[in-house]
Amino acid sequence: MLQMIVTGLLCGALLGFVMQRGRFCLTGGFRDMYIVKDYRMFYALLIAIAVQSIGVYTLIQFGAIEFAAGEFSWVATIIGSFIFGIGIVFAGGCATGTWYRAGEGLLGSWIALFGYMFMSAVMKSGVLVPVDQSMKSVKISTNSIAESTGISVWVYIVVFMAIVLWLIVREWKKPKIAIPTMKPKRTGLSHLLFEKRWHPFFTALLVGGIAILAWPLSEATGRMAGLGITTPSANILQFLVSGNQEYINWGVFLVLGIFLGSFTAAKGSREFRFRMPDVKTGISSFIGGNLMGFGASLAGGCSIGNGLVMTAMMTWQGWVSLLFIILGTWAASYFVFVRPKNKKNTVVSDTTVTA
């Protein structure tokens, strides 16, 4: 138990610290791809996937860890991921983003987090279990892309790495926009950790490294998986309600560690402060959290569990889920951001003509 607590909290704290300081927000990244054609955060995600894929399959190659891709519940993955993508826009952050923003004192994220935990628990052990099981019953026996095609997983990893490197080089060659910087108030390590702006690609390398670390640390406690947010979040609420210690595992301490790591980073960078949302934002956050919990449970993972981990493991579930999370984010972004702006511009234009 002590090993589970220490390693889970440590890994989670590292992830929470890095994501908070690097502003590693996949919701904003997916939204910006559609609205402002900014792909940097998406490329950062691809870097983290590539780093983790190389590291984890190297560990598997040497027998350090085990992994079974399992079956692919394609209907549940598609529908759940799309709903999850919608939910993260209303919640103002994905599953991990909600945890780390809660650590910054953002009370709207606390509201979203409760909705997320509640609906995840309902889907996994409540009245919606039949819905979850029914939709997951439509599946394909092989989830591994390599096993499905008969091509070594290393071929896919090498090709993917080449694509990522090409995207990085192309992005690096783009003209840079000069961003005014203030004179540093700190020096040395304090400046680097808490004041200096972190590049998304540097943050991605760290996230990928932490994702690799999670596998052996988790498997050492009997949990045969890497980073995961949805089930551990549900487990916290299930334990609080039932008192059943079977719900306590390495993943629970991982997500609690994310909160602690983010809080530490926010306090150190003087970004922590309690911020109360207005009523409209609070309601939106709660609805978004519930949609996230429903969608992630149905899809078998969130933007981290599927979008970062299962993609790195070269599974159909991971890549199909990532695609539909992005599509769901774009669909919600259109109705939340693009359409209202177009209506406002139309009204202003009509008023000008009338005048």
C-alpha positions as CSV (number, residue, x, y, z in Angstrom):
1,M,0.0,0.0,0.0
2,L,2.8,2.4,0.9
3,Q,4.5,1.8,-2.5
4,M,1.2,2.5,-4.2
5,I,0.6,5.7,-2.4
6,V,4.2,7.1,-2.8
7,T,4.7,6.2,-6.5
8,G,1.1,7.1,-7.5
9,L,1.3,10.5,-5.8
10,L,4.8,11.1,-7.2
11,C,3.9,10.3,-10.8
12,G,0.7,12.3,-10.6
13,A,2.5,15.3,-9.0
14,L,5.1,15.3,-11.7
15,L,2.3,15.2,-14.4
16,G,0.3,17.9,-12.7
17,F,3.3,20.2,-12.2
18,V,4.4,19.8,-15.8
19,M,0.9,20.2,-17.3
20,Q,0.2,23.3,-15.2
21,R,3.5,25.0,-16.0
22,G,3.4,24.0,-19.6
23,R,-0.3,24.9,-20.0
24,F,-0.7,21.5,-21.7
25,C,-4.4,22.0,-22.5
26,L,-5.7,19.6,-25.1
27,T,-9.2,21.2,-25.1
28,G,-7.7,24.5,-26.1
29,G,-5.3,22.8,-28.6
30,F,-8.1,20.9,-30.4
31,R,-10.3,24.0,-30.4
32,D,-7.5,26.2,-31.8
33,M,-6.9,23.8,-34.6
34,Y,-10.5,24.6,-35.8
35,I,-10.9,28.2,-34.9
36,V,-7.5,29.8,-35.5
37,K,-5.6,27.1,-37.4
38,D,-3.0,26.8,-34.6
39,Y,-1.7,23.2,-34.5
40,R,1.1,23.6,-32.0
41,M,-0.7,21.8,-29.1
42,F,-1.8,19.0,-31.4
43,Y,1.8,18.5,-32.6
44,A,2.8,18.6,-28.9
45,L,0.4,15.7,-28.2
46,L,1.9,13.8,-31.1
47,I,5.4,14.3,-29.7
48,A,4.2,12.9,-26.3
49,I,2.6,9.9,-28.0
50,A,5.8,9.2,-30.0
51,V,8.0,9.4,-26.9
52,Q,5.8,7.2,-24.9
53,S,5.4,4.6,-27.7
54,I,9.1,4.2,-28.1
55,G,9.7,4.0,-24.4
56,V,6.8,1.6,-23.5
57,Y,7.4,-0.8,-26.4
58,T,11.1,-0.9,-25.4
59,L,10.1,-1.9,-21.9
60,I,7.8,-4.6,-23.4
61,Q,10.6,-5.8,-25.6
62,F,12.8,-6.4,-22.5
63,G,10.0,-8.0,-20.5
64,A,9.8,-5.2,-18.0
65,I,6.1,-4.7,-18.4
66,E,3.1,-6.4,-20.1
67,F,0.4,-5.1,-22.3
68,A,-2.7,-6.6,-23.9
69,A,-4.6,-4.5,-26.4
70,G,-7.8,-6.5,-25.9
71,E,-10.9,-6.0,-28.0
72,F,-12.2,-3.0,-29.8
73,S,-15.7,-1.8,-28.9
74,W,-15.9,0.5,-31.9
75,V,-19.5,1.8,-31.6
76,A,-19.0,2.8,-27.9
77,T,-15.6,4.3,-28.8
78,I,-16.9,6.5,-31.6
79,I,-20.1,7.7,-29.8
80,G,-18.4,8.1,-26.4
81,S,-15.4,10.0,-27.8
82,F,-17.6,12.4,-29.7
83,I,-19.7,13.1,-26.6
84,F,-16.5,13.5,-24.6
85,G,-15.2,16.0,-27.1
86,I,-18.4,18.1,-26.8
87,G,-18.1,17.9,-23.0
88,I,-14.6,19.2,-22.7
89,V,-15.6,22.4,-24.5
90,F,-18.5,23.0,-22.1
91,A,-16.4,22.0,-19.1
92,G,-13.5,24.3,-20.1
93,G,-11.0,21.5,-20.0
94,C,-10.4,17.8,-20.6
95,A,-10.3,15.2,-17.8
96,T,-6.6,15.9,-16.9
97,G,-7.0,19.6,-17.6
98,T,-9.9,19.8,-15.2
99,W,-7.8,18.1,-12.4
100,Y,-4.9,20.5,-12.9
101,R,-7.0,23.6,-13.2
102,A,-8.9,22.6,-10.0
103,G,-5.4,22.7,-8.4
104,E,-5.1,26.3,-9.6
105,G,-8.1,27.3,-7.6
106,L,-10.5,27.5,-10.5
107,L,-13.9,26.6,-8.9
108,G,-15.6,26.1,-12.2
109,S,-13.2,23.2,-12.7
110,W,-14.2,21.8,-9.3
111,I,-17.8,21.8,-10.5
112,A,-16.9,20.1,-13.8
113,L,-14.8,17.6,-11.9
114,F,-17.7,16.6,-9.6
115,G,-19.9,16.1,-12.7
116,Y,-17.2,14.1,-14.3
117,M,-16.6,11.8,-11.3
118,F,-20.3,11.4,-10.7
119,M,-21.3,10.4,-14.2
120,S,-18.2,8.1,-14.5
121,A,-19.3,6.3,-11.3
122,V,-22.9,6.0,-12.6
123,M,-21.6,4.5,-15.8
124,K,-19.3,2.0,-14.1
125,S,-21.4,0.9,-11.2
126,G,-24.8,2.7,-11.3
127,V,-28.0,2.7,-13.2
128,L,-26.3,3.3,-16.6
129,V,-24.2,0.1,-16.5
130,P,-26.6,-1.7,-18.9
131,V,-26.3,1.2,-21.4
132,D,-22.5,1.0,-21.1
133,Q,-22.3,-2.8,-21.5
134,S,-24.9,-2.9,-24.3
135,M,-23.0,-0.4,-26.4
136,K,-19.6,-2.0,-25.7
137,S,-21.0,-5.4,-26.8
138,V,-20.5,-4.4,-30.4
139,K,-16.8,-5.1,-30.9
140,I,-14.0,-6.4,-33.0
141,S,-11.8,-9.1,-31.5
142,T,-8.5,-7.5,-32.2
143,N,-7.7,-4.0,-31.0
144,S,-4.0,-4.0,-31.9
145,I,-3.3,-2.3,-35.3
146,A,-0.1,-4.5,-35.7
147,E,-2.0,-7.7,-35.0
148,S,-4.8,-6.8,-37.4
149,T,-2.4,-6.0,-40.2
150,G,0.3,-8.5,-39.5
151,I,2.9,-5.8,-39.6
152,S,5.4,-5.3,-36.7
153,V,4.4,-2.5,-34.3
154,W,7.9,-1.1,-34.7
155,V,7.2,-0.3,-38.4
156,Y,4.2,1.8,-37.3
157,I,6.3,3.5,-34.6
158,V,9.1,4.4,-37.0
159,V,6.7,5.7,-39.6
160,F,4.9,7.7,-37.0
161,M,8.1,9.1,-35.6
162,A,9.1,10.2,-39.2
163,I,5.8,12.0,-39.6
164,V,6.1,13.8,-36.2
165,L,9.7,14.9,-36.9
166,W,8.6,16.3,-40.3
167,L,5.8,18.2,-38.6
168,I,8.2,19.6,-36.0
169,V,10.7,20.8,-38.6
170,R,7.9,22.4,-40.7
171,E,6.5,24.2,-37.6
172,W,10.0,25.3,-36.6
173,K,10.6,26.9,-40.0
174,K,7.6,29.1,-39.7
175,P,8.2,32.8,-39.0
176,K,8.2,33.5,-35.3
177,I,6.0,36.2,-33.8
178,A,8.0,38.3,-31.4
179,I,6.3,38.1,-27.9
180,P,7.3,40.8,-25.5
181,T,8.9,39.4,-22.3
182,M,9.1,41.1,-19.0
183,K,12.4,41.3,-17.1
184,P,12.8,38.1,-15.0
185,K,12.1,38.6,-11.3
186,R,13.8,35.4,-10.4
187,T,17.1,33.7,-11.2
188,G,18.4,30.1,-11.6
189,L,16.2,27.1,-11.0
190,S,13.3,29.2,-9.6
191,H,13.1,31.2,-12.8
192,L,13.2,28.0,-15.0
193,L,10.6,26.2,-12.9
194,F,8.1,28.9,-12.0
195,E,8.6,31.9,-14.2
196,K,10.0,31.1,-17.7
197,R,7.4,30.3,-20.4
198,W,7.6,26.6,-21.3
199,H,7.5,25.7,-25.0
200,P,4.7,23.2,-25.8
201,F,7.1,20.8,-27.5
202,F,9.4,20.8,-24.4
203,T,6.4,20.1,-22.2
204,A,5.3,17.3,-24.5
205,L,8.7,15.6,-24.1
206,L,8.3,15.7,-20.3
207,V,4.7,14.4,-20.5
208,G,5.8,11.5,-22.7
209,G,8.6,10.6,-20.3
210,I,6.1,10.7,-17.3
211,A,3.7,8.5,-19.3
212,I,6.5,5.9,-19.8
213,L,7.3,6.0,-16.0
214,A,3.7,5.4,-15.2
215,W,3.7,1.9,-16.7
216,P,6.3,0.1,-14.5
217,L,5.2,2.1,-11.4
218,S,1.6,1.1,-11.9
219,E,2.2,-2.5,-12.9
220,A,4.4,-3.0,-9.8
221,T,1.3,-2.5,-7.7
222,G,-0.8,-4.9,-9.8
223,R,-2.5,-2.3,-12.0
224,M,-1.6,-3.4,-15.5
225,A,-2.0,0.0,-17.3
226,G,-0.3,3.4,-17.7
227,L,-1.8,6.8,-17.2
228,G,-5.6,6.8,-16.8
229,I,-8.0,9.4,-15.4
230,T,-11.6,8.3,-15.9
231,T,-11.7,5.1,-13.9
232,P,-9.6,6.4,-11.0
233,S,-11.8,9.5,-10.8
234,A,-14.9,7.3,-10.6
235,N,-13.1,5.1,-8.0
236,I,-12.7,8.1,-5.7
237,L,-16.4,8.7,-5.6
238,Q,-17.2,5.0,-5.4
239,F,-15.0,4.6,-2.4
240,L,-16.4,7.6,-0.6
241,V,-19.9,6.3,-1.1
242,S,-19.4,2.6,-0.4
243,G,-16.2,2.6,1.8
244,N,-15.1,-0.4,-0.3
245,Q,-11.3,-0.4,-0.3
246,E,-11.2,-2.4,-3.6
247,Y,-11.7,0.9,-5.3
248,I,-8.4,2.3,-4.0
249,N,-5.6,1.6,-6.5
250,W,-2.5,3.3,-8.0
251,G,-4.7,5.3,-10.4
252,V,-6.5,7.0,-7.5
253,F,-3.3,8.3,-6.1
254,L,-2.2,9.3,-9.6
255,V,-5.1,11.7,-10.1
256,L,-4.8,13.1,-6.5
257,G,-1.1,13.7,-7.3
258,I,-2.1,15.7,-10.4
259,F,-4.1,18.0,-8.2
260,L,-1.2,18.3,-5.7
261,G,1.4,18.9,-8.4
262,S,-0.7,21.5,-10.1
263,F,-1.3,23.3,-6.8
264,T,2.4,23.3,-6.1
265,A,3.2,24.8,-9.6
266,A,0.4,27.4,-9.3
267,K,1.5,28.5,-5.9
268,G,5.2,28.6,-6.9
269,S,4.4,30.7,-10.0
270,R,1.9,32.9,-8.1
271,E,-0.9,31.8,-10.4
272,F,-3.0,30.2,-7.7
273,R,-6.2,32.0,-6.7
274,F,-9.8,31.0,-6.0
275,R,-12.0,32.1,-8.9
276,M,-15.7,31.8,-8.7
277,P,-17.6,31.3,-12.0
278,D,-20.8,33.1,-12.8
279,V,-24.0,31.0,-12.8
280,K,-24.0,30.4,-16.6
281,T,-20.4,29.2,-16.5
282,G,-21.1,27.0,-13.5
283,I,-24.0,25.3,-15.1
284,S,-22.0,24.8,-18.3
285,S,-19.1,23.3,-16.4
286,F,-21.4,20.8,-14.6
287,I,-23.1,19.8,-17.9
288,G,-19.7,19.5,-19.5
289,G,-18.4,17.4,-16.7
290,N,-21.3,15.0,-16.9
291,L,-20.8,14.7,-20.7
292,M,-17.1,14.0,-20.1
293,G,-17.9,11.3,-17.6
294,F,-20.5,9.6,-19.8
295,G,-18.4,9.8,-23.0
296,A,-15.0,8.8,-21.5
297,S,-16.6,5.8,-19.7
298,L,-18.3,4.7,-22.8
299,A,-15.2,5.1,-25.0
300,G,-13.0,3.3,-22.5
301,G,-10.8,6.4,-21.9
302,C,-10.4,10.2,-22.1
303,S,-8.0,12.4,-24.0
304,I,-5.2,10.9,-21.9
305,G,-6.3,7.3,-21.5
306,N,-7.2,7.0,-25.2
307,G,-5.7,10.1,-26.8
308,L,-2.3,9.8,-25.3
309,V,-1.9,6.2,-24.0
310,M,-3.8,3.9,-26.3
311,T,-2.6,5.9,-29.3
312,A,1.0,5.2,-28.2
313,M,0.2,1.6,-27.9
314,M,-0.9,1.6,-31.6
315,T,-4.5,0.5,-31.0
316,W,-7.6,1.1,-33.1
317,Q,-9.3,2.4,-29.9
318,G,-6.7,5.0,-29.3
319,W,-6.6,6.5,-32.8
320,V,-10.3,6.3,-33.6
321,S,-11.1,7.8,-30.2
322,L,-8.6,10.7,-30.7
323,L,-10.2,11.5,-34.1
324,F,-13.7,11.6,-32.7
325,I,-12.7,13.6,-29.6
326,I,-11.3,16.2,-32.0
327,L,-14.5,16.1,-34.1
328,G,-16.7,16.5,-31.0
329,T,-14.5,19.4,-29.9
330,W,-14.9,21.1,-33.3
331,A,-18.7,20.6,-33.3
332,A,-19.1,22.1,-29.9
333,S,-16.7,24.9,-30.7
334,Y,-18.8,25.9,-33.7
335,F,-21.9,26.3,-31.6
336,V,-20.2,27.8,-28.6
337,F,-17.7,30.2,-30.2
338,V,-18.0,30.4,-34.0
339,R,-21.8,30.7,-34.6
340,P,-22.5,33.3,-31.8
341,K,-19.6,35.4,-33.2
342,N,-21.1,35.2,-36.8
343,K,-24.5,36.2,-35.5
344,K,-23.1,39.1,-33.7
345,N,-21.2,40.3,-36.8
346,T,-24.4,39.9,-38.8
347,V,-26.4,42.0,-36.4
348,V,-23.7,44.7,-36.4
349,S,-23.6,44.7,-40.2
350,D,-27.4,44.9,-40.5
351,T,-27.5,47.8,-38.0
352,T,-24.8,49.7,-39.9
353,V,-26.7,49.3,-43.2
354,T,-30.0,50.4,-41.6
355,A,-28.4,53.4,-40.1
